[in-house]
Amino acid sequence: MPDISGTVNANSITTDQISIAGNLITTTESNADLELRANGTGRIYVANNDVIIDQGLTVGGTSNLNAVTINGNVTQTGNWTSTGDLDVTGTVTANSLDVDSIQFDNISINGNSLQTT
């Protein structure tokens, strides 16, 4: 195959499986997933901090998130490990809570000991 280099200017590009037009990348196959995949140990970076997801988001594996704001409901299945402070405004409902110790404004629960602070 010949080496083709240079610049291509086009309003849109369509292949058997994807279409690129303006700022949209879409699949051309009905109900097909669109995957962004880096090669080897490469990563996919989103350069801006203003990503908006209008529909459901499923995150698999371990994810490191920084300064996340969630408006609405969160359903979490499985174990949750948190290091550092957790600030919650509103009501937290738990069917079961297993902690070694917990500190409220003026009350401390440590093991089987309940005391004012």
C-alpha positions as MATLAB code, in Angstrom:
seq = 'MPDISGTVNANSITTDQISIAGNLITTTESNADLELRANGTGRIYVANNDVIIDQGLTVGGTSNLNAVTINGNVTQTGNWTSTGDLDVTGTVTANSLDVDSIQFDNISINGNSLQTT';
ca = [
       0.000    0.000    0.000;
       1.443    3.411   -0.859;
       2.409    5.831    1.924;
      -0.175    8.614    1.929;
       0.565   11.606    4.135;
      -0.722   15.120    4.271;
      -3.987   16.829    5.149;
      -7.494   15.848    4.157;
     -10.225   18.482    4.304;
     -13.754   17.104    4.268;
     -17.176   17.927    5.698;
     -17.732   14.296    6.706;
     -16.135   10.862    6.582;
     -18.130    7.639    6.494;
     -16.772    4.094    6.651;
     -18.545    0.740    6.902;
     -18.879    1.149   10.693;
     -18.549    4.817   11.710;
     -19.446    8.267   10.488;
     -17.673   11.496   11.427;
     -19.509   14.708   10.625;
     -18.960   18.058   12.311;
     -18.398   17.309   15.988;
     -20.251   13.958   15.960;
     -18.837   10.449   15.749;
     -21.573    7.839   15.315;
     -21.803    4.178   14.469;
     -23.480    3.306   11.199;
     -24.606   -0.150   12.382;
     -27.960   -0.242   14.173;
     -27.615   -0.547   17.983;
     -23.812   -0.908   17.786;
     -21.610    0.342   20.627;
     -19.043    3.069   19.997;
     -15.747    2.271   21.703;
     -12.792    4.566   22.343;
      -9.785    2.381   22.934;
      -6.106    3.249   23.366;
      -3.363    0.903   22.207;
      -1.128   -0.985   24.673;
      -0.684    0.961   27.904;
      -2.016    4.157   26.315;
      -4.943    6.002   27.868;
      -7.880    7.977   26.601;
      -7.759   11.502   28.000;
     -10.622   13.976   28.110;
      -8.827   17.303   28.194;
     -11.595   19.434   29.722;
     -13.161   19.253   33.149;
     -16.697   19.819   31.893;
     -17.793   16.365   30.746;
     -21.562   15.946   30.945;
     -23.194   12.518   30.838;
     -26.911   12.756   30.116;
     -27.666    9.055   30.422;
     -26.520    6.148   32.594;
     -22.837    5.648   33.322;
     -21.354    2.283   34.252;
     -17.787    2.291   35.543;
     -15.966   -1.041   35.697;
     -12.778   -1.718   37.582;
     -10.964    0.726   39.841;
     -11.519    4.407   39.118;
      -9.934    7.453   40.688;
     -12.269   10.427   40.672;
     -11.441   13.928   41.815;
     -13.974   16.638   42.733;
     -17.091   14.830   41.526;
     -20.527   16.413   41.902;
     -23.538   14.135   41.562;
     -27.018   15.600   41.375;
     -29.603   12.874   41.766;
     -29.542    9.318   43.005;
     -26.543    7.014   43.253;
     -26.902    3.252   43.365;
     -23.766    1.510   44.564;
     -23.470   -2.294   44.574;
     -20.621   -4.099   46.292;
     -17.989   -2.809   48.697;
     -17.161    0.843   49.048;
     -13.871    2.053   50.482;
     -13.453    5.708   51.340;
     -10.290    7.366   52.599;
     -10.571   10.874   53.983;
     -13.616   12.959   54.776;
     -17.065   12.382   53.355;
     -19.488   15.294   53.488;
     -23.160   14.489   52.967;
     -25.968   17.039   52.905;
     -29.327   15.361   53.288;
     -30.284   11.909   54.496;
     -28.237    8.731   54.356;
     -30.243    5.516   54.558;
     -28.414    2.257   55.263;
     -29.835   -1.212   55.782;
     -26.658   -2.272   57.557;
     -23.582   -0.345   58.703;
     -20.350   -1.985   59.861;
     -17.745    0.433   61.255;
     -14.962    0.248   63.843;
     -15.636    3.732   65.190;
     -17.702    6.775   64.289;
     -17.652   10.386   65.483;
     -20.720   12.625   65.416;
     -20.813   16.245   66.625;
     -20.716   15.422   70.351;
     -20.996   11.632   70.392;
     -18.324    9.016   69.755;
     -18.991    5.335   69.147;
     -15.869    3.192   69.386;
     -16.331   -0.562   69.443;
     -18.996   -1.188   72.080;
     -18.434    2.165   73.846;
     -20.786    5.134   73.429;
     -19.640    8.430   74.938;
     -20.022   12.175   74.680;
     -17.047   14.174   73.516;
];
